[in-house]
């Protein structure tokens, strides 16, 4: 059995979470976490508000298809999510 990831050592390694939150709040009108989850679900990736919260806080790592769905929900390219500030 593989060792379990310790959230203490993995926290903060999700670099996209803060960027996703910033982009979500910059939309006019701003989009709630629940709205972003619904948009991702419409893009074929089932998601709920607590999942978006874990993503934005860096507690959940994202898979490639989730990144694509979130970028589409935010109406940005995937590259924009990876841009440094």
VEXLUM-526024 format. One record per residue: residue number from 1; residue in one letter; y, x, z of N, C-alpha, C in turn; chain. Coordinates in steps of 0.05 Angstrom, whole numbers, always signed. Layout:
N
+------+------+--------+--------+--------+--------+--------+--------+--------+--------+--------+-------+
! resi ! resn !    n_y !    n_x !    n_z !   ca_y !   ca_x !   ca_z !    c_y !    c_x !    c_z ! chain !
+------+------+--------+--------+--------+--------+--------+--------+--------+--------+--------+-------+
!  NUM !    a !      Y !      X !      Z !      Y !      X !      Z !      Y !      X !      Z !     A !
...
+------+------+--------+--------+--------+--------+--------+--------+--------+--------+--------+-------+
//
This chain:
85
+------+------+--------+--------+--------+--------+--------+--------+--------+--------+--------+-------+
! resi ! resn !    n_y !    n_x !    n_z !   ca_y !   ca_x !   ca_z !    c_y !    c_x !    c_z ! chain !
+------+------+--------+--------+--------+--------+--------+--------+--------+--------+--------+-------+
!    1 !    x !    -23 !    +17 !     +0 !     +0 !     +0 !     +0 !    +25 !    +18 !     +0 !     A !
!    2 !    x !    +44 !    +12 !    -17 !    +68 !    +28 !    -19 !    +86 !    +23 !     +5 !     A !
!    3 !    x !   +100 !    +44 !    +14 !   +118 !    +40 !    +37 !   +140 !    +21 !    +30 !     A !
!    4 !    x !   +148 !     +6 !    +50 !   +169 !    -13 !    +46 !   +197 !     +1 !    +45 !     A !
!    5 !    x !   +214 !     -9 !    +28 !   +241 !     +3 !    +27 !   +256 !     -4 !    +52 !     A !
!    6 !    x !   +268 !    +16 !    +64 !   +285 !    +12 !    +87 !   +313 !     +4 !    +78 !     A !
!    7 !    x !   +322 !    -19 !    +86 !   +348 !    -28 !    +77 !   +370 !    -10 !    +86 !     A !
!    8 !    x !   +366 !     +5 !   +108 !   +386 !    +23 !   +118 !   +390 !    +46 !    +98 !     A !
!    9 !    x !   +368 !    +55 !    +85 !   +371 !    +78 !    +67 !   +378 !    +69 !    +38 !     A !
!   10 !    x !   +372 !    +45 !    +31 !   +378 !    +36 !     +4 !   +404 !    +21 !     +2 !     A !
!   11 !    x !   +416 !    +13 !    +24 !   +441 !     -2 !    +23 !   +463 !    +15 !    +10 !     A !
!   12 !    x !   +479 !     +3 !     -6 !   +501 !    +17 !    -19 !   +493 !    +31 !    -45 !     A !
!   13 !    x !   +468 !    +29 !    -53 !   +460 !    +43 !    -77 !   +462 !    +24 !   -101 !     A !
!   14 !    x !   +468 !     -1 !    -97 !   +472 !    -20 !   -119 !   +501 !    -18 !   -127 !     A !
!   15 !    x !   +507 !     -3 !   -147 !   +535 !     +2 !   -155 !   +548 !    -22 !   -169 !     A !
!   16 !    x !   +531 !    -41 !   -178 !   +542 !    -63 !   -194 !   +553 !    -86 !   -176 !     A !
!   17 !    x !   +543 !    -88 !   -151 !   +551 !   -110 !   -134 !   +581 !   -115 !   -131 !     A !
!   18 !    x !   +595 !    -94 !   -124 !   +623 !    -96 !   -121 !   +638 !   -102 !   -146 !     A !
!   19 !    x !   +628 !    -91 !   -168 !   +640 !    -96 !   -194 !   +637 !   -125 !   -202 !     A !
!   20 !    x !   +613 !   -135 !   -197 !   +607 !   -164 !   -204 !   +626 !   -182 !   -188 !     A !
!   21 !    x !   +629 !   -176 !   -162 !   +647 !   -192 !   -145 !   +675 !   -191 !   -155 !     A !
!   22 !    x !   +685 !   -167 !   -162 !   +712 !   -165 !   -171 !   +716 !   -180 !   -197 !     A !
!   23 !    x !   +698 !   -178 !   -216 !   +700 !   -192 !   -241 !   +699 !   -222 !   -237 !     A !
!   24 !    x !   +681 !   -231 !   -219 !   +678 !   -260 !   -214 !   +704 !   -271 !   -203 !     A !
!   25 !    x !   +717 !   -257 !   -185 !   +742 !   -267 !   -173 !   +766 !   -264 !   -191 !     A !
!   26 !    x !   +764 !   -247 !   -211 !   +787 !   -244 !   -230 !   +787 !   -265 !   -252 !     A !
!   27 !    x !   +765 !   -279 !   -255 !   +764 !   -301 !   -275 !   +785 !   -322 !   -267 !     A !
!   28 !    x !   +797 !   -334 !   -287 !   +817 !   -355 !   -282 !   +805 !   -382 !   -292 !     A !
!   29 !    x !   +800 !   -401 !   -276 !   +800 !   -400 !   -247 !   +777 !   -383 !   -237 !     A !
!   30 !    x !   +779 !   -372 !   -212 !   +758 !   -355 !   -202 !   +732 !   -371 !   -200 !     A !
!   31 !    x !   +710 !   -357 !   -200 !   +684 !   -370 !   -201 !   +671 !   -365 !   -173 !     A !
!   32 !    x !   +659 !   -386 !   -162 !   +646 !   -383 !   -136 !   +618 !   -370 !   -140 !     A !
!   33 !    x !   +607 !   -360 !   -119 !   +580 !   -349 !   -121 !   +560 !   -370 !   -131 !     A !
!   34 !    x !   +563 !   -395 !   -122 !   +545 !   -416 !   -131 !   +549 !   -421 !   -161 !     A !
!   35 !    x !   +574 !   -420 !   -170 !   +579 !   -424 !   -199 !   +567 !   -401 !   -215 !     A !
!   36 !    x !   +569 !   -377 !   -206 !   +557 !   -354 !   -220 !   +527 !   -357 !   -221 !     A !
!   37 !    x !   +515 !   -365 !   -199 !   +486 !   -369 !   -198 !   +478 !   -391 !   -218 !     A !
!   38 !    x !   +493 !   -412 !   -220 !   +487 !   -434 !   -239 !   +489 !   -424 !   -268 !     A !
!   39 !    x !   +510 !   -408 !   -273 !   +513 !   -397 !   -300 !   +490 !   -378 !   -307 !     A !
!   40 !    x !   +482 !   -362 !   -288 !   +459 !   -344 !   -294 !   +434 !   -360 !   -299 !     A !
!   41 !    x !   +430 !   -381 !   -284 !   +407 !   -399 !   -287 !   +408 !   -411 !   -315 !     A !
!   42 !    x !   +431 !   -420 !   -324 !   +433 !   -431 !   -351 !   +427 !   -410 !   -373 !     A !
!   43 !    x !   +431 !   -385 !   -366 !   +425 !   -363 !   -384 !   +395 !   -354 !   -382 !     A !
!   44 !    x !   +379 !   -370 !   -368 !   +351 !   -365 !   -367 !   +341 !   -349 !   -343 !     A !
!   45 !    x !   +358 !   -342 !   -324 !   +350 !   -326 !   -301 !   +356 !   -342 !   -276 !     A !
!   46 !    x !   +335 !   -355 !   -265 !   +340 !   -372 !   -241 !   +352 !   -355 !   -218 !     A !
!   47 !    x !   +373 !   -366 !   -207 !   +388 !   -352 !   -186 !   +401 !   -373 !   -168 !     A !
!   48 !    x !   +404 !   -366 !   -143 !   +418 !   -384 !   -124 !   +441 !   -368 !   -111 !     A !
!   49 !    x !   +458 !   -382 !    -96 !   +481 !   -370 !    -83 !   +473 !   -347 !    -65 !     A !
!   50 !    x !   +453 !   -350 !    -47 !   +446 !   -327 !    -30 !   +438 !   -302 !    -46 !     A !
!   51 !    x !   +426 !   -306 !    -69 !   +419 !   -283 !    -86 !   +444 !   -269 !    -96 !     A !
!   52 !    x !   +464 !   -284 !   -105 !   +489 !   -272 !   -113 !   +502 !   -257 !    -90 !     A !
!   53 !    x !   +501 !   -268 !    -66 !   +512 !   -255 !    -43 !   +498 !   -228 !    -38 !     A !
!   54 !    x !   +471 !   -228 !    -40 !   +456 !   -203 !    -35 !   +463 !   -182 !    -57 !     A !
!   55 !    x !   +467 !   -191 !    -82 !   +475 !   -173 !   -103 !   +502 !   -161 !    -97 !     A !
!   56 !    x !   +521 !   -178 !    -91 !   +548 !   -168 !    -86 !   +551 !   -150 !    -62 !     A !
!   57 !    x !   +534 !   -154 !    -42 !   +535 !   -137 !    -18 !   +518 !   -112 !    -21 !     A !
!   58 !    x !   +505 !   -109 !    -44 !   +489 !    -85 !    -50 !   +461 !    -85 !    -38 !     A !
!   59 !    x !   +453 !   -108 !    -28 !   +426 !   -110 !    -15 !   +404 !   -116 !    -35 !     A !
!   60 !    x !   +411 !   -125 !    -59 !   +391 !   -131 !    -79 !   +395 !   -114 !   -104 !     A !
!   61 !    x !   +374 !   -101 !   -112 !   +374 !    -86 !   -137 !   +371 !   -105 !   -160 !     A !
!   62 !    x !   +383 !    -99 !   -182 !   +383 !   -116 !   -206 !   +364 !   -106 !   -227 !     A !
!   63 !    x !   +350 !   -124 !   -239 !   +333 !   -117 !   -262 !   +350 !   -120 !   -287 !     A !
!   64 !    x !   +341 !   -107 !   -309 !   +357 !   -107 !   -333 !   +364 !   -135 !   -343 !     A !
!   65 !    x !   +344 !   -153 !   -343 !   +350 !   -180 !   -353 !   +369 !   -195 !   -335 !     A !
!   66 !    x !   +370 !   -189 !   -309 !   +389 !   -201 !   -291 !   +418 !   -191 !   -297 !     A !
!   67 !    x !   +420 !   -166 !   -303 !   +446 !   -154 !   -310 !   +457 !   -168 !   -335 !     A !
!   68 !    x !   +440 !   -171 !   -355 !   +448 !   -184 !   -380 !   +457 !   -213 !   -375 !     A !
!   69 !    x !   +442 !   -228 !   -359 !   +449 !   -256 !   -353 !   +476 !   -258 !   -337 !     A !
!   70 !    x !   +480 !   -239 !   -318 !   +505 !   -240 !   -303 !   +528 !   -232 !   -320 !     A !
!   71 !    x !   +525 !   -212 !   -337 !   +547 !   -204 !   -355 !   +554 !   -228 !   -373 !     A !
!   72 !    x !   +534 !   -241 !   -384 !   +540 !   -265 !   -401 !   +554 !   -287 !   -385 !     A !
!   73 !    x !   +545 !   -291 !   -360 !   +558 !   -312 !   -343 !   +587 !   -305 !   -337 !     A !
!   74 !    x !   +593 !   -279 !   -335 !   +620 !   -270 !   -330 !   +636 !   -267 !   -355 !     A !
!   75 !    x !   +623 !   -271 !   -378 !   +636 !   -268 !   -404 !   +647 !   -239 !   -409 !     A !
!   76 !    x !   +631 !   -220 !   -401 !   +637 !   -192 !   -406 !   +613 !   -178 !   -418 !     A !
!   77 !    x !   +617 !   -154 !   -429 !   +594 !   -139 !   -439 !   +580 !   -125 !   -415 !     A !
!   78 !    x !   +555 !   -118 !   -419 !   +541 !   -103 !   -399 !   +555 !    -77 !   -393 !     A !
!   79 !    x !   +567 !    -65 !   -413 !   +581 !    -40 !   -409 !   +604 !    -42 !   -389 !     A !
!   80 !    x !   +617 !    -65 !   -389 !   +640 !    -70 !   -371 !   +630 !    -69 !   -342 !     A !
!   81 !    x !   +606 !    -78 !   -337 !   +595 !    -77 !   -310 !   +591 !    -49 !   -300 !     A !
!   82 !    x !   +586 !    -30 !   -318 !   +581 !     -2 !   -311 !   +606 !    +15 !   -312 !     A !
!   83 !    x !   +628 !     +5 !   -321 !   +653 !    +21 !   -322 !   +661 !    +29 !   -294 !     A !
!   84 !    x !   +671 !    +54 !   -292 !   +682 !    +63 !   -266 !   +710 !    +53 !   -265 !     A !
!   85 !    x !   +720 !    +51 !   -241 !   +747 !    +39 !   -237 !   +768 !    +59 !   -243 !     A !
+------+------+--------+--------+--------+--------+--------+--------+--------+--------+--------+-------+
//
